[in-house]
Structure formats: structure tokens, C-alpha cells
């Protein structure tokens, strides 16, 4: 358990704690109902905004059940929002941001932490009905909140987004600089899926809108839950069909075709964007 005002979260101590709690190669099974009594050993995720503190602790009576990690119940507890005034307290209590947690723990553990943040955020932002304003109540038989007045039921929010690595016939890959990036790196093109679109249509539209080219031969690559705050990233690889690069100048400030030998700074390993880039590099013999 991480506690004490003078105990700062460090990567070695996190790794040691999680391996002791659940082992180094964990398997997670999502779920809604906890088939265990309060008090049994559990994997407890305390959530404060987008920060988490993970403990090997008894199963509490009131918590969001997330599933089981190697047979151990996983639960999330809402400890309120995290703001600048709480940063010092959050750090002292063992809280760490999801981005900082990446690489310090097993991938499955990170996914459970992300699931906890999303479930807590959804529950906290849907306490009142969006149709009539009455207070909602949690349903006992599914993960949902329902208005007792008008019957509107709300479920955890998920925003699907596509991300694509476009390749040219000479083997170069398209990478772009997004105006919203806080760090000076280049990445794959990405965007949210609009109502009524297929994933493939969203890929073609986003590429056309952002850099002015057409793509063909779309191939599914993989997907990644992205809890910032509640996206599901769906990855594709595509080939250039026609057109010349014309960044829109608003969302995309620069775009170019890169070879494996002249790559600009790229995203960290936390993202599916990096996985797409690494897959392309391997296919090009890098």
C-alpha cells in the first residue's frame, strides 16, 4: 500500500508493488458484478481526476467493480477532482497521472487504471438527467444511471476515433504536426468518427480534410483504449491514392513524407500512433 506524506511515487517502488500484488504478467477480465464479499483482497484504484493510486487492499463495500485481474477483484473509488490546489496532497498520497504511470506497470494494469478513470468520470458527470434535470440513480443490473422521472438511461461514454498511417509508393510515410500537440513531434493523422460514418469513411474524410489527399487500400491495424478522457482509437494503414499535401493550417500546421532514416520526433510508446510507426519501420527493414 502506498501511503505516508513523505513517500513519493517512484517507478521502482510502483513496479515492485504491482508485481507483488498481481504478478508481472496479469490477465484482466472485464465485469460489472463482483462475485466476492467485502473485505476479500482486491486491486483497488483510487481515482482523483486523471490521477490514480493503486493499492492491494480489502474489497470496499462501496466501489465501482471493474473486473478481475488474475482472479482478483478490481474496483475503483472516486476521491474527488484533482486540481492545482490538490497537486501537493495528491503527490504525497501516492497519486500519479495516467501518462506518468505508463511504462512503470504492466500494460494490463495500466488498462485497468484507465478503465477506472473513465468509469469514475462518467459516473460523476451523469448524476443529473440531461433531459429533465432530475437526479439519476445507478441501475442494479447493468452499468448505467437512469432518471426515475423520465426513464432516460445513460451508459459510460465512449468516443471512437480513427488513426491512420498513410504510405506512399516509395515507402515513405505521412506524419504531421498537430497544432494541439504540446510537444514538438509528428504523428499519424487522427480524428473522431462522425455520426452515420463507417470507420473507413472517417479515415478518408479526416485525411482529406487535414492534408488534402485521397487514400486507398485501407487495412485494419488494431485498437487501443485511450482514457484521455474516453476515446477508443482504431488504427489503420492506408496507401496514397492521389493528391498533394496541403495542410489545413488550423489543426495541422505541417505534414511531410518521411523515410525510416529521416524521422522527426514521434510520439512515445504509450500510443497506438507509435505502434503504427514502429510497424511501418519494421516492414521497411529498420
C-alpha positions in Angstrom: 0.0 0.0 0.0 1.3 3.5 -0.8 0.8 5.9 2.0 2.5 8.5 4.1 3.2 12.2 3.5 6.9 11.6 2.8 6.6 8.7 0.4 6.9 9.9 -3.2 5.8 7.7 -6.1 8.9 6.4 -8.0 9.0 3.9 -10.9 10.9 1.2 -9.0 8.5 1.2 -6.0 5.5 1.2 -8.3 6.8 -1.8 -10.2 7.6 -3.6 -7.0 4.2 -3.0 -5.5 2.2 -4.1 -8.6 4.3 -7.2 -9.2 3.8 -8.2 -5.5 0.1 -7.6 -5.8 -0.8 -9.2 -9.1 2.3 -10.6 -10.7 4.3 -9.4 -13.8 2.1 -10.9 -16.5 -1.5 -10.2 -15.5 -4.7 -11.1 -17.3 -7.8 -8.8 -17.0 -11.4 -10.0 -17.4 -13.9 -7.1 -17.6 -17.0 -7.3 -15.5 -19.8 -5.5 -13.8 -20.8 -7.7 -10.9 -18.4 -8.5 -8.1 -18.5 -12.2 -7.2 -16.8 -11.6 -3.9 -17.7 -10.4 -0.4 -16.4 -7.1 1.0 -13.1 -7.5 2.8 -11.5 -10.0 0.4 -8.2 -8.9 -1.1 -8.7 -6.6 -4.1 -6.9 -4.5 -6.6 -8.1 -1.0 -5.5 -7.8 2.0 -7.8 -8.3 5.3 -6.1 -9.2 8.0 -8.6 -8.7 11.7 -8.3 -9.4 13.4 -11.7 -6.9 11.7 -14.1 -4.6 10.6 -11.3 -4.7 7.2 -9.7 -3.3 5.5 -6.6 -3.3 1.7 -6.8 -3.3 -0.5 -3.7 -3.5 -4.1 -2.7 -6.4 -3.6 -0.2 -9.6 -5.3 1.1 -12.6 -5.0 -1.2 -14.6 -2.0 0.0 -18.4 -2.1 0.4 -19.0 0.9 -2.0 -17.0 1.0 -5.2 -17.2 0.6 -9.0 -16.4 -3.0 -9.9 -14.2 -3.1 -13.0 -13.5 -6.8 -13.5 -10.9 -9.3 -12.3 -7.1 -9.2 -12.7 -5.7 -12.7 -12.5 -8.8 -13.6 -10.5 -8.5 -10.7 -8.0 -11.5 -8.2 -7.9 -10.6 -4.8 -9.3 -12.5 -1.8 -8.1 -12.4 2.0 -8.4 -13.2 4.5 -5.7 -13.9 8.2 -6.5 -11.8 10.5 -4.3 -12.9 13.8 -5.9 -11.4 16.0 -8.6 -7.8 16.9 -8.9 -6.8 20.5 -9.4 -3.7 22.7 -8.8 -4.5 23.2 -5.2 -4.5 19.5 -4.6 -1.3 18.6 -6.5 0.9 18.6 -3.4 -1.6 16.5 -1.5 -2.2 14.1 -4.4 1.6 13.5 -4.8 2.0 12.9 -1.1 -0.8 10.4 -1.1 0.7 8.3 -3.9 -1.4 9.6 -6.8 0.2 9.6 -10.3 -1.1 10.7 -13.7 -2.0 8.0 -16.2 0.6 9.3 -18.7 3.3 9.1 -16.0 2.1 5.6 -15.0 2.8 4.2 -18.4 5.9 2.1 -18.5 6.0 1.7 -14.8 3.5 -1.1 -14.7 2.3 -4.0 -16.8 0.1 -3.0 -19.8 -3.0 -4.7 -18.3 -2.5 -2.8 -15.0 -2.4 0.5 -16.9 -5.5 -0.5 -18.8 -7.3 -1.2 -15.6 -6.3 2.2 -14.2 -7.5 3.8 -17.4 -10.8 2.0 -17.1 -11.2 3.2 -13.5 -10.6 6.8 -14.5 -13.2 6.6 -17.3 -15.9 4.9 -15.2 -15.4 7.3 -12.3 -15.6 10.3 -14.7 -18.7 9.0 -16.3 -20.5 8.4 -13.0 -19.6 11.8 -11.7 -20.7 13.7 -14.8 -24.1 12.0 -15.2 -25.6 12.5 -11.7 -28.4 14.5 -13.2 -30.7 13.8 -16.2 -29.8 15.6 -19.4 -33.4 15.5 -20.5 -35.4 16.8 -17.4 -32.7 17.6 -14.8 -33.7 15.1 -12.1 -31.1 13.3 -10.2 -30.2 9.9 -11.7 -29.8 6.6 -9.9 -27.4 3.7 -10.6 -29.1 0.6 -12.0 -28.5 -2.6 -10.2 -28.3 -5.0 -13.2 -26.0 -3.1 -15.6 -23.5 -0.3 -15.7 -25.9 2.6 -16.2 -27.6 5.5 -14.5 -31.3 6.1 -15.0 -33.6 9.0 -14.4 -36.5 8.0 -12.1 -38.7 10.8 -13.6 -38.5 10.3 -17.4 -36.7 7.0 -17.6 -33.7 8.2 -19.6 -30.7 5.8 -19.1 -27.1 6.8 -19.7 -24.2 4.5 -20.2 -20.4 5.0 -20.0 -19.4 7.4 -22.7 -17.0 6.2 -25.5 -15.9 8.4 -28.3 -14.5 6.3 -31.3 -11.6 7.9 -33.2 -9.6 6.7 -36.2 -5.9 7.0 -36.6 -4.0 6.1 -39.8 -0.5 5.8 -41.1 -0.5 6.6 -44.9 2.3 5.2 -47.0 3.5 6.4 -50.4 4.6 4.1 -53.3 8.3 4.9 -52.5 7.8 3.6 -49.0 7.7 6.9 -47.2 5.1 7.5 -44.5 3.0 10.6 -43.9 3.5 12.2 -40.5 2.0 15.6 -39.4 2.4 18.2 -36.7 -0.8 19.0 -34.9 -1.4 22.5 -33.6 -2.7 21.0 -30.3 0.5 19.0 -29.6 2.2 20.3 -26.5 5.5 18.7 -27.6 7.2 19.3 -31.0 6.6 15.8 -32.5 5.0 14.5 -35.7 2.4 11.7 -35.6 -0.2 9.9 -37.7 -3.4 11.6 -38.8 -6.3 11.0 -36.5 -9.9 12.2 -35.8 -13.2 11.4 -34.3 -15.8 9.3 -36.1 -18.9 11.4 -37.0 -22.5 10.0 -36.6 -23.5 7.9 -39.5 -19.9 7.2 -40.7 -18.1 3.9 -41.0 -14.6 3.8 -39.7 -13.3 3.7 -43.3 -15.3 6.7 -44.3 -13.9 8.6 -41.2 -10.3 7.8 -42.2 -10.9 9.1 -45.8 -12.6 12.2 -44.6 -10.1 13.1 -41.9 -7.1 12.7 -44.3 -8.9 14.7 -47.0 -9.8 17.5 -44.5 -6.5 17.7 -42.8 -3.9 17.4 -45.6 -5.9 17.3 -48.9 -5.1 13.9 -50.3 -7.1 10.7 -51.1 -6.2 7.3 -49.7 -6.9 3.7 -50.8 -6.3 0.1 -49.7 -7.2 0.7 -46.0 -6.1 -2.1 -43.7 -7.2 -2.5 -40.1 -4.2 -2.4 -37.7 -5.5 -2.6 -34.2 -7.2 -0.6 -31.5 -6.4 1.0 -28.1 -8.5 2.3 -25.3 -7.4 5.9 -24.8 -8.7 7.3 -21.4 -8.0 11.0 -22.2 -10.8 11.2 -21.4 -12.8 8.4 -23.0 -11.7 7.5 -26.6 -11.2 4.3 -28.4 -8.5 4.6 -31.0 -9.0 2.4 -34.1 -5.8 2.2 -36.2 -5.5 1.7 -39.9 -2.7 1.6 -42.6 -3.5 3.1 -46.0 -1.9 3.9 -49.3 -1.8 7.2 -51.1 -4.3 7.3 -53.9 -3.9 10.8 -55.3 -3.3 14.5 -54.4 -0.5 16.7 -53.0 -0.1 17.5 -49.3 -1.9 20.7 -48.3 -2.1 21.0 -44.5 -5.2 22.8 -43.4 -3.2 25.3 -41.4 -5.6 25.1 -38.5 -5.4 21.7 -37.0 -2.4 20.6 -39.0 0.5 23.0 -39.1 2.9 20.9 -41.1 2.9 17.5 -42.9 5.5 15.6 -44.9 6.6 12.2 -46.2 9.4 10.7 -44.2 11.7 7.7 -44.7 12.9 5.5 -41.8 16.2 7.2 -41.9 15.0 10.8 -41.5 12.2 10.5 -38.9 11.3 13.6 -36.9 10.4 13.3 -33.2 7.5 10.9 -32.8 5.0 10.1 -30.0 6.0 7.9 -27.1 5.3 4.2 -26.7 2.1 4.9 -24.8 0.2 5.5 -28.0 -1.1 3.4 -30.9 0.4 6.1 -33.2 3.9 4.9 -32.1 2.9 1.3 -32.7 1.8 2.2 -36.3 5.1 3.9 -36.9 7.1 1.0 -35.5 5.2 -1.5 -37.6 6.0 0.6 -40.7 9.7 0.8 -39.7 9.9 -3.0 -39.3 8.2 -3.5 -42.7 10.8 -1.2 -44.2 13.6 -3.2 -42.7 14.6 -0.7 -39.9 
